[in-house]
Amino acid sequence: MDILVDCKHVKKSYGKKEVLKDFDLQLGRGRIIGLLGPNGSGKTTLIKILSGILSRNDGEITIAGLPVGIESKKIVSYLPERTYFSPSMRVRQTLQFFADFYEDFNMDKAQDMLSRLNIQPSSKIKELSKGTREKVQLVLVMSREAQLYLLDEPIGGVDPAARDYILKTILTGYNENASILISTHLISDVEKVLDEVVFIKDGRVVLQEAADAIREQNGKSVDALFREVFAC
């Protein structure tokens, strides 16, 4: 496996609460990977550490051989849980903001996706519905020519009718040497695009397996296995 992400003995605590506990994980290139676990399992913390927003307390992480930092941020495209643009900005301004900030931003790709989603570049962010704001942010993130895409709940606020297009956008919006890590609770909606699944619980990996292998070996969907593993 051509390793893109390598986490070794990573630890992260908030005060006395240990969120990631001696966390080990390797992710290869050219994969769409579901990061799945119950609330409080460490999913968002891991994604924020990989993005460089949070620092770990201990352990080692490399992305494409680079330690997490200024250089790794140049090849990582991150979609947070919440939108972060000023409500007064217009959609076209958000595109220009990304184009100015990221050398790998593909303006033609972004404009094409906006058009397909029927989003007007002249619209102000505050005029858009919550779901449409999330679509704009996803367009921006997927329009970078990154090596690692980190998507935290990318379809959480999007209506079901738009989910298939968004998943298609995710599928076609990256190159074969990149990987996408998707954290979501809507497993049944996304599992059809997943190559690999990582289950985490209490800050540790409890399962890492190809999605097809899960279905073949267990005779059930990823969603069904998740419900079984994490049943209350």
N, C-alpha and C positions, 0 to 999 in steps of 0.2 A: 504494500500500500504506500502510495506517495503521500506522506503525512503533511497536512496543511496546518492543523492545530495540535499542539502537544502540551497537555497540562500534567504536571507531576507534583504530587503531594501539596496541592493548593489548599490553603486555609484562609477563611475569611470570617471574622466575627464582628458583630455590632455590640460593643460593650461585652457583657458576659455571654451573649447569645452567639453560639457558633453556628454559622449558616453553611459554610463549606468545610467539610471535615476530611482532611488528607485526600483531596479530590484528585483522581487520575482519569484522564480522557484523551484519546487520540482520534482525530477526525481526518479522513482522507480528502483528496481533491475530487472535483466532479460529482459531488453528492448533494442531495437535498435531504437534510436530516431533521427529524422531529425531536425537539427537546421537550419531554413530557414528564409531568409530575404534579402532585397536588399543590395547593397553595402553601407557600412557606418552605418548599423543598429546596430552593436555591437557584431556580431557573433564571430569574431576572438578575440576581446578583452575579451569576456566572457571565451572562451576556454583557452586563455593564463592565465587568473586569476585562473581558475580551475586547471590548470597545475602547478601553482605556479611561473610562469615566471614573471607575472605582479602582482603588489599589488593593491588592491582596495583602494579607498579613504574613504569609509564608508560602513557600513553594516556587516552582518555575513554570512559566508559560512562554511558548514561542508560537508565532504565526508566520508561516512561510520562512521559518528559521530565524525570524526577528523577535527579540524580546518586546513585550507590549510597551509601547511608548510612541514617540513622535513618528518614527518611521513606519511602525505597524499601522498607525491610524491612516496612513496614505493608501493602504490596500484593504481597509475594512470599511464597509458601508453599514451603518447602524440605523435601524428603525425602532425608536423607543415606544413605550406604551402610549404616551400622550403626545399630542401635537405641540409644537413649541414656537411656531411663527407668530409674529405680532398680528392681531386681528385686523389692523389697518393696512397690512400689506396686500397687494394684489398677487394673483397666482403667478403672473409673468415675473414679478419681482422675486418670488421665491426661487424660480428657475435661474434667474440671473445671479442671485445670491449663491446658489450652489455652483454655478459655472465659474464665478469669481473665486470661490473658495477651494474647489476641487479640480485639479488638473485633468482627472479622468472622467469628468462629467460630460455626457453625450447629449447635447441640446436637441439634436434631431430626434433621438429616441424619446426624450421626455415630451416633446411637442406632439409626437405621434401618439403616445399613450394617452395624453390629455384629450386629444381629438377623439380617440376611440372610446373614451369614457364620457364624452360629451361635457367636458369641463372647459369653461371659457377662460382663457388666460387673463381677461380683463376683470374677472370677478375678484372681489375682496374676500379675504379669508373669513371675515366675520359674517359674510353673506351666505357662506356655505353651510350645509348640514354637517353634523359630526361625522357621518359616514363619508361624505365627500372630502372633508378635510383630511381624513385618514387616507383616502385614495390619492390625494395630491402628495402627501408625504411619502407614500409607497412609490409613486412615480419617481419622485426625486431620488429616493434611495436606490431603486433598481436601474436608474439611468446612469449610475456610475459604473465604470469598467473596473470593478473591484475584484479582489481575490476571495474575500470572505464577506458574505452578507449576513447580518444578524437581525432577525425580524422578531420582535417581541409583540405577540398578539396582532399580527398584520391584518386579520379580518374580523377582529372582535366587534367593531362598531359598524360593519358594512352589511347592507341588506343581502339576504340570500341570493337574490337575482344577480348581484354583481360579483359574488364570490367566485364563480367559475371563471369569469374573465380575469379576475385578480390572480387566481391560481395559475391561469395560463400565462399571465404577465410574469409571474415569478418563474415559471418554467422556461420561458423564452428570453428572460431579461439578463441572463448571465452566461458566461462562456464555459466551456467544458473543463477548464482548469480551475474554475472557482467552485466554491461550495456555499450552500445556504443553510443556516441554522435557524429553524423556526420554533419558537416557543408558543404554544397555543393550548387552549382548553377545548377548541372545536376540532377534536381529533377526527371525527367521522367526515368532516368537510375536507380536511387536508391530507388524509392518509393515502389517497389515490395518487398524490404526487411525490410521496416520500420514498426515498431509496433506503433509508436507514432510520432506526429509532433508538433514542437514548432515554431510558426511564431513570429519573433520579428521585430519591426520597431521603429526607433528613440529611441533605448535603453530600450524598454519595450516589454513585452510579450503581443501580441494581440490575440493569439490563442494557446491553448494547447489541443490536442485531439488525440484519437486513429485514426490511418490511416484508418482502416475499417469503423469507425463511420463517418468519413468525406465522404467517398465514398457512404455510405448508406444514410446519411442524406441530402447530397447535390446533389447526383446523378452525381458526377463528380470526376475526379481523383484529387489527391493532387496537381499535377502540374497545372491542370486547375484552381483549387481554388486559388493557389498561384498567378497565373497570374491575376485573378480577384481581389484579395485583394490588390495586389501591382501594379495595372495598373497605368501607368503614366497619 
